[in-house]
Amino acid sequence: EEVSLGMAFIKAIFEKKKLGTIAGCEVEKGVVKLGSFARVIRKGEVIYTGKINSLKQRENDKTEMESGQECGIIIDEYTDYAIGDKIESFIIKKKNNSFEE
């Protein structure tokens, strides 16, 4: 069972030589967690699902960002972000009530 943790929207896109393409986001509800699953949603359609590999605020590594905070997100090797896309952070809840991130 999927449990949604939060949603962020992409405000800017950055290219960093060492890191690759970064989605500059603002968390609009809930939390976005490092290591959680993520969906990239464009115009209401899921266009990519992967894992959040990097979560940064400015140059600082973060494990979690809350509603109202701005952050940089990298999902797997995904690079085709567009301004206005949404990123949903979620986990998979197993039947025995444990979580997989």
All heavy atoms as an XYZ file, in Angstrom:
793
protein
N       0.840     -1.184      0.000
C       0.000      0.000      0.000
C       0.883      1.244      0.000
O       1.822      1.346      0.777
C      -0.897     -0.019      1.252
C      -1.711      1.222      1.439
C      -2.429      1.263      2.789
O      -2.262      0.337      3.600
O      -3.121      2.236      3.016
N       0.578      2.178     -0.873
C       1.344      3.426     -0.939
C       0.805      4.430      0.063
O      -0.396      4.568      0.241
C       1.245      4.030     -2.337
C       1.932      3.218     -3.391
C       1.863      3.866     -4.759
O       1.322      4.984     -4.897
O       2.355      3.220     -5.691
N       1.736      5.143      0.703
C       1.382      6.203      1.631
C       2.071      7.481      1.157
O       3.302      7.560      1.138
C       1.824      5.864      3.077
C       1.488      7.004      4.018
C       1.191      4.559      3.540
N       1.273      8.469      0.754
C       1.827      9.735      0.284
C       2.377     10.516      1.469
O       1.725     10.636      2.509
C       0.748     10.552     -0.426
O       1.299     11.776     -0.883
N       3.605     11.036      1.318
C       4.234     11.830      2.375
C       4.077     13.316      2.121
O       3.911     14.102      3.056
C       5.727     11.491      2.463
C       6.082     10.060      2.796
C       7.589      9.865      2.725
C       5.557      9.673      4.170
N       4.175     13.719      0.851
C       4.097     15.137      0.547
C       4.216     15.408     -0.938
O       4.432     14.504     -1.738
N       4.093     16.708     -1.273
C       4.123     17.128     -2.665
C       4.944     18.414     -2.770
O       4.825     19.306     -1.936
C       2.694     17.393     -3.150
C       2.567     17.690     -4.613
S       2.655     16.228     -5.659
C       1.107     15.434     -5.307
N       5.779     18.461     -3.796
C       6.569     19.657     -4.083
C       6.319     20.062     -5.524
O       5.956     19.222     -6.353
C       8.054     19.374     -3.877
N       6.492     21.346     -5.818
C       6.385     21.776     -7.209
C       7.703     22.394     -7.649
O       8.406     23.014     -6.862
C       5.197     22.710     -7.443
C       5.290     24.053     -6.769
C       5.823     25.140     -7.434
C       4.829     24.219     -5.477
C       5.911     26.374     -6.810
C       4.911     25.457     -4.851
C       5.452     26.531     -5.513
N       8.016     22.168     -8.919
C       9.299     22.614     -9.468
C       9.194     24.068     -9.897
O       8.348     24.427    -10.717
C       9.736     21.712    -10.642
C       9.925     20.273    -10.149
C      11.014     22.255    -11.287
C      10.277     19.278    -11.228
N      10.082     24.888     -9.316
C      10.116     26.322     -9.612
C      11.279     26.687    -10.539
O      11.250     27.720    -11.191
C      10.270     27.112     -8.308
C       9.116     26.912     -7.348
C       9.403     27.523     -5.990
C       9.348     29.024     -6.030
N       9.420     29.641     -4.693
N      12.323     25.860    -10.543
C      13.520     26.148    -11.334
C      14.257     24.842    -11.593
O      14.042     23.845    -10.903
C      14.427     27.122    -10.592
N      15.127     24.853    -12.597
C      15.934     23.673    -12.926
C      17.390     24.107    -12.989
O      17.709     25.135    -13.585
C      15.471     23.064    -14.266
C      14.007     22.625    -14.139
C      16.353     21.885    -14.663
C      13.303     22.473    -15.438
N      18.251     23.326    -12.340
C      19.671     23.659    -12.269
C      20.501     22.515    -12.822
O      20.151     21.353    -12.660
C      20.094     23.911    -10.813
C      19.279     24.966    -10.124
C      18.238     24.613     -9.282
C      19.548     26.309    -10.330
C      17.475     25.580     -8.650
C      18.797     27.282     -9.694
C      17.757     26.923     -8.857
N      21.604     22.857    -13.448
C      22.573     21.868    -13.926
C      23.856     22.050    -13.135
O      24.406     23.140    -13.105
C      22.861     22.071    -15.415
C      21.678     21.828    -16.327
C      21.316     20.368    -16.479
O      22.190     19.506    -16.246
O      20.166     20.091    -16.826
N      24.305     20.987    -12.485
C      25.570     21.009    -11.745
C      26.454     19.919    -12.325
O      26.016     18.781    -12.503
C      25.342     20.759    -10.253
C      24.499     21.813     -9.567
C      25.300     23.039     -9.288
C      24.468     24.021     -8.469
N      25.158     25.227     -8.166
N      27.710     20.254    -12.597
C      28.619     19.292    -13.236
C      28.717     17.983    -12.478
O      28.629     16.908    -13.057
C      30.005     19.912    -13.395
C      30.064     20.938    -14.496
C      31.434     21.506    -14.664
C      31.421     22.590    -15.735
N      32.656     23.330    -15.780
N      28.893     18.039    -11.168
C      29.079     16.812    -10.393
C      27.773     16.080    -10.110
O      27.755     14.863     -9.985
C      29.768     17.121     -9.063
C      31.213     17.540     -9.219
C      31.857     17.758     -7.881
C      33.307     18.178     -8.046
N      33.950     18.444     -6.760
N      26.669     16.804    -10.004
C      25.406     16.203     -9.582
C      24.453     15.890    -10.726
O      23.659     14.975    -10.648
C      24.700     17.120     -8.580
C      25.448     17.368     -7.277
C      24.714     18.418     -6.451
C      25.606     16.086     -6.489
N      24.488     16.702    -11.781
C      23.552     16.516    -12.878
C      22.404     17.504    -12.788
O      22.569     18.630    -12.325
N      21.223     17.085    -13.210
C      20.055     17.961    -13.253
C      19.333     17.934    -11.913
O      18.993     16.870    -11.401
C      19.096     17.525    -14.373
O      19.827     17.469    -15.601
C      17.943     18.496    -14.525
N      19.088     19.125    -11.382
C      18.447     19.269    -10.077
C      17.128     20.007    -10.258
O      17.071     21.041    -10.927
C      19.346     20.068     -9.116
C      20.691     19.354     -8.950
C      18.656     20.270     -7.768
C      21.755     20.211     -8.305
N      16.069     19.475     -9.646
C      14.770     20.147     -9.640
C      14.736     21.081     -8.440
O      14.802     20.627     -7.297
C      13.647     19.122     -9.551
N      14.671     22.387     -8.698
C      14.538     23.367     -7.629
C      13.076     23.475     -7.255
O      12.252     23.889     -8.059
N      12.746     23.064     -6.031
C      11.346     22.885     -5.641
C      10.974     23.667     -4.389
O      11.832     24.043     -3.602
C      11.083     21.411     -5.329
S      11.363     20.297     -6.699
N       9.661     23.831     -4.229
C       9.094     24.252     -2.958
C       8.122     23.171     -2.528
O       7.270     22.742     -3.320
C       8.370     25.589     -3.084
C       7.813     26.055     -1.748
C       7.180     27.427     -1.811
O       7.640     28.274     -2.599
O       6.220     27.654     -1.055
N       8.258     22.716     -1.289
C       7.338     21.706     -0.759
C       6.021     22.413     -0.469
O       5.983     23.398      0.268
C       7.903     21.038      0.510
C       6.937     19.983      1.032
C       9.270     20.415      0.219
N       4.941     21.929     -1.088
C       3.661     22.614     -0.913
C       2.757     21.936      0.109
O       1.840     22.574      0.630
C       2.939     22.803     -2.245
C       2.621     21.551     -3.006
C       1.962     21.857     -4.357
O       1.751     23.034     -4.692
O       1.656     20.898     -5.061
N       3.007     20.655      0.412
C       2.253     20.017      1.497
C       3.013     18.810      1.997
O       3.761     18.166      1.245
C       0.836     19.642      1.068
C       0.736     18.517      0.073
C      -0.717     18.165     -0.203
C      -0.790     16.974     -1.143
N      -2.139     16.547     -1.414
N       2.863     18.511      3.267
C       3.509     17.353      3.869
C       5.011     17.492      3.911
O       5.541     18.587      4.109
N       5.707     16.365      3.699
C       7.166     16.335      3.714
C       7.686     15.585      2.501
O       7.003     14.735      1.948
C       7.735     15.676      5.004
C       7.356     16.456      6.237
C       7.304     14.230      5.127
N       8.899     15.920      2.110
C       9.619     15.190      1.072
C      10.828     14.579      1.771
O      11.561     15.279      2.475
C      10.056     16.135     -0.075
C      10.955     15.403     -1.059
C       8.831     16.705     -0.784
N      10.996     13.251      1.626
C      12.049     12.542      2.357
C      13.088     11.950      1.420
O      12.739     11.344      0.402
C      11.447     11.408      3.193
C      10.623     11.886      4.369
C      10.105     10.727      5.183
C      11.196     10.212      6.077
N      10.725      9.254      7.076
N      14.340     12.098      1.805
C      15.442     11.460      1.100
C      15.249      9.944      1.155
O      14.908      9.393      2.199
C      16.772     11.838      1.769
C      18.027     11.224      1.169
C      18.273     11.773     -0.223
C      19.221     11.509      2.071
N      15.429      9.271      0.030
C      15.305      7.816     -0.016
C      13.896      7.308     -0.250
O      13.700      6.123     -0.486
N      12.912      8.208     -0.191
C      11.536      7.771     -0.452
C      11.344      7.613     -1.964
O      12.148      8.069     -2.764
C      10.529      8.780      0.110
O      10.557      9.989     -0.622
N      10.262      6.960     -2.327
C       9.890      6.893     -3.734
C       9.359      8.259     -4.150
O       8.914      9.045     -3.312
C       8.815      5.826     -3.959
C       9.312      4.428     -3.749
C       9.040      3.757     -2.571
C      10.061      3.785     -4.716
C       9.503      2.468     -2.363
C      10.529      2.496     -4.526
C      10.247      1.839     -3.344
N       9.398      8.537     -5.443
C       8.911      9.821     -5.942
C       8.295      9.644     -7.312
O       8.755      8.836     -8.109
C      10.051     10.828     -6.016
N       7.232     10.405     -7.537
C       6.602     10.461     -8.851
C       6.767     11.870     -9.392
O       6.514     12.837     -8.674
C       5.092     10.227     -8.732
C       4.669      8.836     -8.635
C       3.127      8.778     -8.702
N       2.718      7.512     -8.192
C       2.453      7.246     -6.915
N       2.514      8.193     -6.025
N       2.115      6.043     -6.547
N       7.148     11.970    -10.656
C       7.144     13.263    -11.338
C       5.813     13.330    -12.082
O       5.483     12.444    -12.868
C       8.328     13.400    -12.310
C       8.278     14.747    -13.014
C       9.656     13.225    -11.577
N       5.051     14.382    -11.793
C       3.706     14.536    -12.358
C       3.683     15.798    -13.219
O       4.030     16.881    -12.747
C       2.651     14.622    -11.235
C       2.726     13.366    -10.359
C       1.256     14.823    -11.821
C       1.998     13.472     -9.041
N       3.299     15.625    -14.464
C       3.206     16.758    -15.394
C       1.789     16.814    -15.952
O       1.303     15.853    -16.532
C       4.214     16.586    -16.529
C       4.251     17.766    -17.497
C       5.386     17.633    -18.495
N       6.667     17.674    -17.783
C       7.800     17.166    -18.276
N       7.822     16.588    -19.461
N       8.917     17.251    -17.571
N       1.123     17.948    -15.744
C      -0.251     18.154    -16.237
C      -1.162     17.015    -15.818
O      -1.966     16.511    -16.597
C      -0.257     18.335    -17.752
C       0.518     19.562    -18.197
C       0.536     19.704    -19.695
C       1.367     20.921    -20.081
N       1.618     21.013    -21.504
N      -1.008     16.576    -14.560
C      -1.889     15.550    -14.004
C      -1.509     14.118    -14.330
O      -2.156     13.193    -13.853
N      -0.465     13.912    -15.139
C      -0.060     12.559    -15.511
C       1.304     12.212    -14.928
O       2.232     13.027    -14.969
C       0.014     12.422    -17.034
C      -1.331     12.414    -17.704
C      -1.221     12.063    -19.185
O      -0.380     11.205    -19.542
O      -1.966     12.654    -19.971
N       1.431     10.993    -14.422
C       2.720     10.521    -13.913
C       3.621     10.230    -15.105
O       3.262      9.438    -15.984
C       2.551      9.252    -13.052
C       3.902      8.714    -12.623
C       1.686      9.551    -11.833
N       4.784     10.897    -15.150
C       5.692     10.682    -16.280
C       6.951      9.927    -15.867
O       7.692      9.443    -16.720
C       6.060     12.007    -16.978
C       6.710     12.986    -16.007
C       4.836     12.622    -17.638
C       7.312     14.206    -16.690
N       7.195      9.812    -14.549
C       8.362      9.059    -14.083
C       8.160      8.697    -12.618
O       7.611      9.482    -11.851
C       9.644      9.890    -14.226
C      10.895      9.105    -13.884
C      11.464      8.243    -14.815
C      11.482      9.201    -12.634
C      12.592      7.501    -14.505
C      12.614      8.467    -12.311
C      13.167      7.621    -13.253
O      14.277      6.879    -12.951
N       8.604      7.500    -12.248
C       8.607      7.080    -10.855
C       9.989      6.534    -10.535
O      10.547      5.750    -11.303
C       7.539      5.986    -10.590
O       6.255      6.505    -10.955
C       7.519      5.585     -9.121
N      10.553      6.961     -9.425
C      11.874      6.523     -9.010
C      12.077      6.779     -7.525
O      11.108      6.828     -6.774
N      13.338      6.949     -7.126
C      13.668      7.224     -5.729
C      14.409      8.550     -5.618
O      15.192      8.908     -6.494
C      14.554      6.124     -5.148
C      13.785      4.977     -4.565
C      14.671      4.144     -3.663
C      13.782      3.248     -2.826
N      14.521      2.496     -1.843
N      14.173      9.254     -4.523
C      14.874     10.512     -4.272
C      16.279     10.175     -3.782
O      16.460      9.629     -2.694
C      14.119     11.382     -3.255
C      12.759     11.782     -3.840
C      14.947     12.616     -2.889
C      11.875     12.572     -2.904
N      17.281     10.479     -4.629
C      18.682     10.168     -4.320
C      19.398     11.315     -3.641
O      20.437     11.110     -3.003
C      19.450      9.828     -5.599
C      19.036      8.508     -6.178
O      18.437      7.683     -5.511
N      19.335      8.307     -7.440
N      18.905     12.541     -3.831
C      19.558     13.709     -3.246
C      18.499     14.726     -2.867
O      17.564     14.972     -3.628
C      20.544     14.327     -4.233
O      21.139     15.485     -3.683
N      18.659     15.283     -1.671
C      17.764     16.320     -1.167
C      18.650     17.360     -0.510
O      19.364     17.060      0.450
C      16.786     15.694     -0.167
C      15.636     16.552      0.342
C      14.731     16.980     -0.800
C      14.833     15.775      1.379
N      18.645     18.558     -1.064
C      19.545     19.602     -0.561
C      18.793     20.902     -0.337
O      17.838     21.214     -1.046
C      20.681     19.864     -1.548
C      21.680     18.737     -1.659
C      22.841     19.134     -2.555
C      23.868     18.041     -2.668
N      24.730     17.936     -1.502
N      19.279     21.645      0.638
C      18.837     23.024      0.834
C      20.094     23.861      0.735
O      21.002     23.720      1.562
C      18.152     23.200      2.185
C      17.509     24.567      2.340
C      16.713     24.667      3.619
O      17.173     24.268      4.676
N      15.503     25.192      3.515
N      20.171     24.663     -0.315
C      21.391     25.346     -0.718
C      22.462     24.271     -0.929
O      22.270     23.390     -1.727
C      21.765     26.417      0.288
C      20.713     27.531      0.327
C      20.994     28.578      1.372
N      19.901     29.527      1.456
C      18.826     29.334      2.200
N      18.687     28.249      2.918
N      17.867     30.245      2.221
N      23.554     24.307     -0.230
C      24.597     23.281     -0.412
C      24.532     22.184      0.640
O      25.378     21.300      0.661
C      25.983     23.939     -0.392
C      26.185     24.974     -1.496
C      26.108     24.381     -2.891
O      26.653     23.291     -3.119
O      25.482     25.023     -3.760
N      23.546     22.245      1.530
C      23.486     21.321      2.667
C      22.619     20.105      2.368
O      21.479     20.246      1.918
C      22.932     22.044      3.902
C      23.767     23.247      4.270
O      24.992     23.178      4.289
N      23.110     24.369      4.539
N      23.151     18.911      2.648
C      22.369     17.689      2.504
C      21.272     17.659      3.566
O      21.511     18.005      4.723
C      23.267     16.452      2.679
C      24.221     16.268      1.516
O      23.827     16.546      0.374
O      25.367     15.848      1.763
N      20.088     17.236      3.164
C      18.950     17.135      4.074
C      18.352     15.741      3.971
O      18.471     15.077      2.953
C      17.872     18.173      3.719
C      18.323     19.610      3.865
C      18.499     19.970      5.321
C      18.864     21.413      5.520
N      18.957     21.778      6.922
N      17.684     15.308      5.040
C      16.982     14.026      4.997
C      15.481     14.228      4.809
O      14.781     13.319      4.374
C      17.223     13.206      6.284
O      16.822     13.981      7.406
C      18.691     12.830      6.407
N      15.002     15.434      5.135
C      13.574     15.699      5.043
C      13.345     17.201      4.916
O      14.037     17.991      5.549
C      12.895     15.176      6.314
C      11.410     15.312      6.352
C      10.808     14.649      7.580
O      10.920     13.404      7.692
O      10.256     15.367      8.423
N      12.383     17.570      4.067
C      12.011     18.975      3.912
C      10.504     19.093      4.121
O       9.738     18.251      3.643
C      12.388     19.487      2.519
C      13.876     19.456      2.220
S      14.896     20.468      3.294
C      14.339     22.102      2.844
N      10.093     20.147      4.826
C       8.686     20.316      5.178
C       7.998     21.362      4.311
O       8.646     22.149      3.634
C       8.583     20.709      6.656
C       9.111     19.642      7.589
C       9.044     20.058      9.052
O       8.740     21.238      9.341
O       9.297     19.193      9.899
N       6.686     21.379      4.399
C       5.862     22.322      3.651
C       6.360     23.748      3.836
O       6.667     24.167      4.945
C       4.409     22.199      4.123
O       3.587     23.055      3.386
N       6.468     24.476      2.725
C       6.926     25.859      2.745
C       8.418     26.024      2.531
O       8.889     27.129      2.292
N       9.171     24.921      2.606
C      10.622     24.996      2.439
C      11.004     24.772      0.980
O      10.348     24.031      0.264
C      11.326     23.960      3.323
C      11.144     24.210      4.807
C      11.884     23.187      5.639
O      11.733     21.989      5.438
N      12.685     23.658      6.580
N      12.110     25.412      0.566
C      12.644     25.215     -0.778
C      13.823     24.258     -0.720
O      14.578     24.250      0.257
C      13.073     26.549     -1.376
C      11.895     27.455     -1.655
C      12.293     28.732     -2.361
O      13.471     29.122     -2.313
O      11.402     29.349     -2.973
N      13.966     23.438     -1.758
C      15.033     22.437     -1.773
C      15.349     22.036     -3.204
O      14.594     22.328     -4.127
C      14.622     21.208     -0.965
S      13.114     20.405     -1.554
N      16.474     21.356     -3.357
C      16.854     20.761     -4.620
C      16.665     19.258     -4.535
O      17.060     18.639     -3.553
N      16.035     18.672     -5.541
C      15.728     17.234     -5.539
C      16.338     16.595     -6.783
O      16.209     17.122     -7.895
C      14.202     16.990     -5.541
C      13.565     17.572     -4.262
C      13.892     15.496     -5.677
C      12.044     17.495     -4.251
N      16.991     15.448     -6.579
C      17.437     14.606     -7.688
C      16.768     13.250     -7.519
O      16.849     12.636     -6.448
C      18.967     14.433     -7.712
C      19.652     15.789     -7.912
C      19.375     13.454     -8.811
C      21.171     15.725     -7.835
N      16.116     12.787     -8.580
C      15.442     11.486     -8.571
C      16.189     10.570     -9.524
O      16.237     10.821    -10.728
C      13.977     11.604     -9.006
C      13.233     12.563     -8.067
C      13.311     10.225     -9.038
C      11.843     12.896     -8.539
N      16.772      9.487     -8.975
C      17.509      8.519     -9.786
C      18.386      9.237    -10.807
O      19.105     10.147    -10.477
C      16.563      7.530    -10.478
C      15.846      6.614     -9.497
O      16.382      6.370     -8.404
O      14.752      6.140     -9.832
N      18.288      8.836    -12.053
C      19.043      9.457    -13.140
C      18.145     10.351    -13.985
O      18.492     10.718    -15.097
C      19.657      8.359    -14.034
C      20.580      7.406    -13.299
C      21.823      8.097    -12.760
O      22.414      8.933    -13.465
O      22.190      7.817    -11.611
N      16.969     10.697    -13.471
C      15.991     11.466    -14.241
C      16.481     12.889    -14.493
O      17.030     13.530    -13.592
C      14.644     11.490    -13.505
C      13.528     12.076    -14.319
C      12.996     11.379    -15.390
C      13.026     13.335    -14.037
C      11.979     11.920    -16.154
C      11.999     13.875    -14.794
C      11.482     13.158    -15.846
O      10.476     13.699    -16.593
N      16.303     13.388    -15.718
C      16.788     14.727    -16.065
C      15.756     15.605    -16.766
O      15.999     16.783    -16.972
C      18.020     14.632    -16.995
O      17.637     13.951    -18.195
C      19.176     13.914    -16.329
N      14.626     15.063    -17.125
C      13.666     15.786    -17.962
C      12.643     16.587    -17.151
O      11.446     16.566    -17.421
C      12.955     14.802    -18.895
C      12.135     15.507    -19.969
O      12.532     16.616    -20.388
O      11.089     14.959    -20.362
N      13.104     17.281    -16.112
C      12.205     18.098    -15.301
C      11.727     19.302    -16.095
O      12.444     19.807    -16.965
C      12.927     18.618    -14.050
C      13.491     17.548    -13.161
C      14.863     17.335    -13.098
C      12.665     16.768    -12.379
C      15.399     16.358    -12.276
C      13.188     15.783    -11.543
C      14.561     15.583    -11.492
O      15.080     14.630    -10.682
N      10.535     19.788    -15.782
C      10.018     21.024    -16.370
C       9.437     21.883    -15.248
O       8.869     21.356    -14.281
C       8.943     20.718    -17.406
N       9.602     23.194    -15.376
C       9.015     24.096    -14.390
C       7.504     23.875    -14.384
O       6.879     23.781    -15.439
C       9.389     25.558    -14.709
C      10.890     25.733    -14.500
C       8.591     26.532    -13.845
C      11.443     27.054    -14.972
N       6.945     23.740    -13.194
C       5.513     23.462    -13.053
C       5.205     22.005    -12.770
O       4.103     21.678    -12.318
N       6.170     21.097    -13.033
C       5.966     19.690    -12.663
C       5.812     19.590    -11.148
O       6.315     20.439    -10.402
C       7.174     18.831    -13.059
C       7.287     18.566    -14.546
O       6.377     18.962    -15.303
O       8.303     17.971    -14.944
N       5.147     18.536    -10.710
C       5.035     18.255     -9.285
C       5.804     16.978     -8.984
O       5.914     16.091     -9.829
C       3.573     18.108     -8.874
C       2.811     19.420     -9.000
C       1.402     19.287     -8.498
C       0.653     20.594     -8.653
N       0.838     21.489     -7.538
N       6.338     16.896     -7.772
C       7.022     15.693     -7.311
C       6.316     15.233     -6.046
O       6.248     15.969     -5.057
C       8.512     15.960     -7.033
C       9.230     16.338     -8.339
C       9.157     14.729     -6.390
C      10.687     16.716     -8.157
N       5.772     14.008     -6.101
C       5.119     13.421     -4.935
C       6.094     12.454     -4.266
O       6.637     11.570     -4.917
C       3.856     12.666     -5.332
C       3.168     12.033     -4.146
C       1.973     11.173     -4.511
O       1.824     10.820     -5.707
O       1.194     10.855     -3.605
N       6.300     12.627     -2.978
C       7.139     11.737     -2.179
C       6.214     10.722     -1.500
O       5.198     11.099     -0.913
C       7.895     12.564     -1.123
O       8.619     11.760     -0.237
N       6.564      9.412     -1.609
C       5.711      8.396     -0.992
C       6.542      7.197     -0.553
O       7.687      7.030     -0.968
C       4.581      7.963     -1.934
C       5.019      7.222     -3.172
C       4.964      5.834     -3.224
C       5.463      7.895     -4.297
C       5.356      5.138     -4.365
C       5.845      7.222     -5.453
C       5.794      5.840     -5.478
N       5.950      6.400      0.320
C       6.562      5.154      0.768
C       5.580      4.019      0.494
O       4.405      4.258      0.226
C       6.943      5.190      2.269
C       5.745      5.538      3.133
C       8.086      6.159      2.506
C       6.004      5.474      4.629
N       6.102      2.808      0.543
C       5.274      1.613      0.382
C       5.102      0.987      1.765
O       6.088      0.652      2.419
C       5.933      0.584     -0.565
C       6.279      1.217     -1.916
C       5.044     -0.647     -0.725
C       5.113      1.626     -2.759
N       3.856      0.875      2.191
C       3.552      0.247      3.484
C       3.257     -1.217      3.235
O       2.389     -1.563      2.433
C       2.346      0.943      4.124
C       2.021      0.454      5.509
C       0.856      1.255      6.079
C       0.513      0.743      7.462
N      -0.673      1.426      8.002
N       4.020     -2.069      3.897
C       3.811     -3.506      3.745
C       2.611     -3.943      4.584
O       2.174     -3.244      5.485
C       5.067     -4.267      4.174
C       6.262     -3.987      3.266
C       7.458     -4.792      3.704
C       8.649     -4.523      2.807
N       9.834     -5.248      3.226
N       2.114     -5.137      4.307
C       0.926     -5.648      4.995
C       1.118     -5.766      6.507
O       0.203     -5.604      7.268
C       0.525     -7.012      4.433
C       0.132     -6.979      2.980
C      -1.193     -6.307      2.792
C      -1.619     -6.387      1.324
N      -2.528     -5.360      0.958
N       2.353     -6.018      6.943
C       2.602     -6.192      8.387
C       2.904     -4.855      9.087
O       3.482     -4.829     10.157
C       3.732     -7.187      8.620
C       5.064     -6.692      8.046
O       5.134     -5.588      7.525
N       6.085     -7.520      8.157
N       2.483     -3.745      8.444
C       2.624     -2.397      8.997
C       4.057     -1.870      9.056
O       4.320     -0.855      9.666
C       1.992     -2.278     10.389
C       0.485     -2.372     10.319
O      -0.118     -1.983      9.318
N      -0.119     -2.906     11.356
N       5.013     -2.583      8.459
C       6.370     -2.016      8.374
C       6.438     -1.191      7.101
O       5.598     -1.289      6.213
C       7.426     -3.124      8.382
O       7.307     -3.915      7.224
N       7.466     -0.351      7.004
C       7.600      0.537      5.865
C       8.844      0.209      5.071
O       9.855     -0.196      5.631
C       7.676      2.011      6.316
C       6.385      2.519      6.867
C       6.123      2.471      8.212
C       5.420      3.043      6.021
C       4.928      2.939      8.721
C       4.236      3.516      6.516
C       3.979      3.464      7.868
N       8.762      0.410      3.773
C       9.912      0.265      2.904
C      10.166      1.632      2.281
O       9.256      2.258      1.778
C       9.611     -0.751      1.805
C      10.710     -0.918      0.811
C      10.327     -1.863     -0.310
O       9.705     -2.891     -0.023
O      10.657     -1.547     -1.452
N      11.393      2.096      2.376
C      11.711      3.390      1.781
C      12.710      3.202      0.651
O      13.400      2.248      0.583
C      12.303      4.332      2.818
C      11.247      4.778      3.813
C      11.765      5.889      4.705
O      12.881      6.374      4.516
O      11.025      6.248      5.631
